[in-house]
Amino acid sequence: MKSRYLLYIDILGFSDLVNKHPEKIAPLYHIISRMRAHEHGDFQTIVFSDTVIVYNRSVPRIGYDHAYLVMFLCEFAQHLLFMLRGTGVYFRGLVTFGEFEHYRLGKAECFYGKELIDAYQREKQIKSIGLFIDSYCQRKNIVFDTTPLNEELQFVFITQNIGRLEKVSMGGFPLNPILLESMDIYNLTYEIDWLADVYQNATAHELPDVKAKFQAAWSFYRKTYPRATQALELNAFSPHFICPSSLLKIVSSCNARTMRRVHGEHGTGTTQTTAG
């Protein structure tokens, strides 16, 4: 059996969506159908129920090939995070490596493998949202910041611009506009918008088990990016504090959405969240 790199994604709270909000399932699958993994020739995607699996079809031959595959698996999860922003739907994912087989037999889609079972079991034990990576794949990761969950897994910061914001904020805020050149401003606003929802659910979600998952994710950010997260909290996740003269026009629509969520215009202050 072939060993492959796997991105295993679990859409959280899927049963609640099916039972209580079935009208949201078709739009969710529409979002999943737009994942960039479907269009990349080096990867194959499988979608069933609340699970998305992406694995490499191409065979890595040199060290760079391994880093390339791990990077793209993380980027596929990043793209899904951006597309789910504001929907109240979250995922937990794992990048791993091991035996996995997938083929078509007549009209049957066949997929199985030890790593698929291991990924399922390990992912279910993680009490957080977000993307994680195992120790083997982490050695191939040269792009994304991470922080340890335990000896085997690391949390992956697929919100790369928050990390860049932390690095350039040594002198405090607002920033010199020239420092923004290292960041993708539009994606930064998406990331801040997503983090505002994470923070709100970490502080105000009515279900303790779900709340704990958001608290775990937010704690990773606070520990790794203390200056950026403190500034976001103090400014109610409005991006204007970063560099008002440069960001004003870009973030106006993002800021309106963020302020509504943080200040609780809609009940608990977020889009209805299912992350059970």
GUMI-383338 format. One record per residue: residue in three letters; x, y, z of N, C-alpha, C in turn. Coordinates in steps of 0.2 Angstrom, whole numbers, plus 5000, padded with zeros to 4 digits. Layout:
N
ALAXYZXYZXYZ ...
//
This chain:
276
MET500449945000500050005000500450065000 LYS500250114996500650174996500650225002 SER501150255004501150305009501050375006 ARG500650415009500450475006500350535011 TYR500450595009500250645013499550655013 LEU499250665019498450675019498250735023 LEU497750775020497450825024496750795026 TYR496650785032496050765035495650815038 ILE495050835035494650885038493950865041 ASP493750885047493150865050492750935050 ILE492150935047491750995048491350985054 LEU491551035059491251025066490551045066 GLY490151005070489451025071488951005066 PHE489250955061488850935055488150905057 SER488150865062487550835064487050885066 ASP487250935070486750985071486551025065 LEU486951035061486751065054486251025051 VAL486350965050485850915047485150915050 ASN485250915057484550905061484250975062 LYS484551025063484251085064484251145059 HIS484751135054484851185049484951155042 PRO484551105040484751075034484751115028 GLU484451175028484551225023485251255022 LYS485651245027486351265026486851215023 ILE486651155022487051095020487251105013 ALA486751125008486951135001487451195000 PRO487351255004487851305003488551285006 LEU488551245011489151215014489551175009 TYR489151125005489451085000489751124994 HIS489351184993489551224987490251254989 ILE490351274995490951304997491551254997 ILE491351194999491851144999492051124992 SER491551124987491651114980492151164977 ARG492251224980492651274977493351274980 MET493551224984494151214987494651214981 ARG495251244982495751244977496051174976 ALA496051134981496251064980495951024974 HIS495351044973495051004967495351024960 GLU495651074960495951104954496651084953 HIS497051064958497751054958497950984956 GLY498350984950498450914947498850864951 ASP499150894957499550844961499250814967 PHE498550834967498150814973497450784971 GLN497250744975496550714974496150724980 THR495550744979495050754985494450714985 ILE494350694991493750644993493250684998 VAL492650694996492150725001491650675002 PHE491550665009490950625011490650645018 SER490050655018489750675024490050745027 ASP490350735033490650795036491450795035 THR491650755031492350745030492650755023 VAL493250795023493550805017494250775018 ILE494450745013495150715012495550735006 VAL496150765007496550785001497150745002 TYR497450714997498050674997498450684990 ASN499050674991499550684985499450624980 ARG499350644974499450594968500150594966 SER500550644966501250644963501650614969 VAL502250584967502650554971503250594973 PRO503350614979503950664981504550624980 ARG505050654976505750624975506250654979 ILE506250724980506750754983506450794989 GLY506950824994506650855000506150914998 TYR506350954993505851004991505150984990 ASP505150924987504450894985504050884991 HIS504350854996503950845002503750915005 ALA504150965005503951025008503451055004 TYR503451044997502951074993502251044994 LEU502250974995501550944997501250965003 VAL501750975008501450995015501251065015 MET501551105011501351175010500651185007 PHE500551145002499951154998499351125002 LEU499451075006498951045010498751095016 CYS499251135018499051185023498651245020 GLU498951255014498551315010497851295008 PHE497751235007497051215005496551225011 ALA496851205017496451215023496351295024 GLN496851335023496851405023496351435019 HIS496251415013495751435008495051415011 LEU494951355013494351335016494151385022 LEU494651395026494451445032494251505029 PHE494551535024494351605022493651595019 MET493451545015492851535012492251525017 LEU492451495023491951485028491851545033 ARG492251595032492251645037491551685037 GLY491251695042490651725043490051675042 THR490151615041489551565040489351535047 GLY489851535052489651505058489851425058 VAL490251405053490451335052491251335053 TYR491451295056492151285058492351215057 PHE493051205056493351135055493951125059 ARG494051065060494651035063495050995058 GLY495651005057495950965052496650945054 LEU496950895051497550865052497950845046 VAL498550875046499050855041499450795043 THR499450745040499850685042500150645036 PHE500450585038500750545032500750475034 GLY500550435029500550365030500150325025 GLU500050265026499750215021499050235020 PHE498850245013498150265011498150245004 GLU497550215002497450194995496750214993 HIS496650234987496050264984496050244977 TYR495450204975495450194968494650174966 ARG494450174960493850164958493750094955 LEU493250054958493149984956492449984953 GLY492449984946491749984943491450054945 LYS490850054948490550114950490650124958 ALA491050084961491250094968491850144969 GLU491850184974492350224976492650194982 CYS493350164981493650134987494150174990 PHE494150184996494750215000494850185007 TYR495450175009495550145015496250155017 GLY496450135023497150135025497250155032 LYS497850125035497950135042497950215044 GLU498250255039498350325041497650355041 LEU497150335037496450365037496150345044 ILE496250285047495950275053496350315059 ASP497050315058497350355063497150425063 ALA497150455057496950525057496250535060 TYR495750495059495150495061495150495069 GLN495550445072495550435079495950495082 ARG496450515079496850575083496450635082 GLU496150655076495750715076495250725081 LYS494850665082494350665087494550685094 GLN495150675095495350685102495550755103 ILE495650795098495850865099495250905101 LYS495350945106494850985109494951055107 SER494951065101495051135098494751135091 ILE494751195088494651205081495251215077 GLY495251215071495851235067496251175064 LEU496851195062497251145058497851125063 PHE497951055062498551025066498950985061 ILE499650975063500050945059500450895064 ASP500650835061500950785065501750795065 SER502150765069502850785070503250765063 TYR503050715060503350695054503250755049 CYS502650775047502550825043502750895045 GLN502750905051503050965054503750975052 ARG504150925051504850925049504950945042 LYS504350945038504350965031504051035030 ASN503751055035503451125035503951175036 ILE504051215030504451275030504151345029 VAL503451345030503051405028502651425034 PHE502351385037501851405042502151405049 ASP501951455053502051455060501651395064 THR501951365069501551315073501751325080 THR501351295084501451295092501251225094 PRO501551195099501451125101500751115104 LEU500351065102499751045106500050985111 ASN500450945109500750895113501350865110 GLU501650815112502250785109502150765102 GLU501550745099501450725093501150775088 LEU500850825090500450865086500650945087 GLN500550985082500651055082500051085079 PHE499851145082499351185080499651225074 VAL499351235068499651275063499251335062 PHE499651395062499351455061499251475053 ILE498751455050498651465043498351535042 THR498351575047498251645046498951685046 GLN499251675041499951695041500051775042 ASN499551815040499651885041499651905048 ILE499351865052499351885059500051875062 GLY500351825060501051815062501551865059 ARG501451895053501851945050501652015054 LEU501052025056500852075060501252075067 GLU501252025070501652015076502352035075 LYS502652015070503352025069503552095068 VAL503052135064503252205063503052255068 SER502752225073502352265078502852285085 MET503452265084503952275090503952345092 GLY503752395088503752465090503052495092 GLY502652445092501952465094501552485088 PHE500952505089500452535084500252605085 PRO500052635080500052615073500652605069 LEU500652565064501252545061501452605055 ASN502152605054502352645048502052605042 PRO501752645037501452615031501952565028 ILE502552575028503052535024503052465027 LEU502952455033502952395036502352345033 LEU501852375031501252335028501452305022 GLU502052325019502252285012502352215013 SER502452195019502652125020501952085021 MET501452115021500752085022500352085016 ASP499852035015499352035011498752075015 ILE498552135013498152175017497452145017 TYR497252125011496552095011496452035015 ASN496951985014496951925018496951945026 LEU497351995027497452015034496752035037 THR496352065033495652085036495252025037 TYR495351975032494951915032495151875039 GLU495751875040496051835046495751875053 ILE495751935053495551975059494751965060 ASP494451965054493751945054493551875057 TRP493951825055493851765057494051755065 LEU494651785067494851785074494351825078 ALA493951875076493451905080492951855082 ASP492751815077492251765078492551705083 VAL493151695082493451645087493451675094 TYR493651735095493651765101492951775104 GLN492451785100491851795103491551725105 ASN491651675101491451615104491851585110 ALA492451605110492851585116492651625122 THR492251675122492051715128491351705129 ALA490951695124490151695125489751645122 HIS490051585120489651535117489351495123 GLU488651485122488251455127488351385129 LEU488751345125488851275126489551265128 PRO489651245135490351235137490851205133 ASP490651145130491151105126491351135120 VAL490851175117491051215111491451275113 LYS491251305118491651365120492351345122 ALA492451285125493151265126493551255120 LYS493251235115493651225108493951295106 PHE493451345106493751405104494251435109 GLN494151425115494651445120495351415119 ALA495351355117495951325115496351355110 ALA495951365104496251395098496451465100 TRP496051505103496251575105496851575109 SER496951525114497551525118498151515114 PHE498151475109498651465104498951535101 TYR498451575099498551635097498851685102 ARG498551685108498751735113499551715115 LYS499651655115500351635117500851645112 THR500651635106501151645100501251715098 TYR500651755098500651825095500351865100 PRO500751875106500451915111500251995110 ARG500752025106500652095104500052105100 ALA499952065095499452065090498752055093 THR498751995097498051985100497852035105 GLN498352055109498152105114497852175111 ALA498252195105497952255102497252235098 LEU497152175096496552165093495952165098 GLU496152135104495652135109495452215112 LEU495952255113495952315115495552365110 ASN495552345104495252385098494652355095 ALA494352305099493752265097493852235090 PHE494452215088494552185082494452235076 SER494452295077494452345072495152355069 PRO495252335062495952335060496252405059 HIS495852465060496052525059496652545063 PHE496752515069497252535073497952525071 ILE497952475066498552455063498952505059 CYS498552535055498852595051498352635048 PRO497952675051497352705049497352735042 SER497952775040497952805034497952755028 SER498252695029498252645024497752605023 LEU497452585029496952535029496252555029 LEU496052625030495452645030494952625025 LYS495152635019494652615013494652535012 ILE495152505014495152435012494752395017 VAL494752415024494452375029493752395031 SER493452445027492852475030492252425030 SER492252385025491652325025491852275030 CYS492452255030492652205035492552225042 ASN492752295043492652315050491952325052 ALA491452335048490752335049490552265051 ARG490752215048490552145050490852135057 THR491452145057491752125064491452165070 MET491352225069491052265075490352235077 ARG489952215072489352185073489352125077 ARG489852085075489952015079490252025086 VAL490752075087491052085093490552115098 HIS490152165096489752195100489052165101 GLY488952115098488352075099487752095096 GLU487752125090487152145087486652095085 HIS486952035084486451975083486551925089 GLY486151935094486051885099486751885103 THR487051825102487651815106488251855103 GLY488151885097488751925095489051885089 THR488851825087489151795081488551765077 THR488851745071488351705067488251635071 GLN487651605070487551545074488051495073 THR488451475078488951435077488851355079 THR489051315075488951245077489651215076 ALA489951195082490651165082490651115087 GLY490151075088490151025093490550965091 
//
